């Protein structure tokens, strides 16, 4: 499962982006960026790859292509 987190964005902004980009994703909206402190992610975008046991297996800072994301999933 992929759960994108929209930091520093309102739910209206996220809905507009999702509609324009024609995405089928359910977002976690974090307008106050409280997860930045929780996960220690000072840079955006940051991707956390978490296995089925809830263990963070990989952290990647920066933009990933679809192929790169699929490769990361295959390693989990």
Residue pairs with C-beta under 8 A, 6 or more apart in sequence:
2 25
3 26
3 27
3 28
4 25
4 27
4 28
5 27
5 28
5 29
5 30
5 35
6 13
6 14
6 17
6 27
6 28
6 29
6 30
7 30
7 31
7 33
7 35
7 36
7 44
8 30
8 31
8 33
9 17
9 29
9 30
9 31
10 29
10 31
11 29
11 31
14 27
14 29
17 23
18 25
18 27
28 35
35 41
36 42
39 46
39 48
41 48
41 61
43 61
43 62
45 61
45 62
45 63
46 59
46 60
46 61
47 58
47 59
47 60
47 61
47 64
47 69
47 72
48 56
48 58
48 59
49 56
49 57
49 58
49 59
49 60
49 72
49 73
49 75
49 76
50 56
50 57
51 57
51 76
52 76
57 75
57 76
58 72
58 75
60 72
64 72
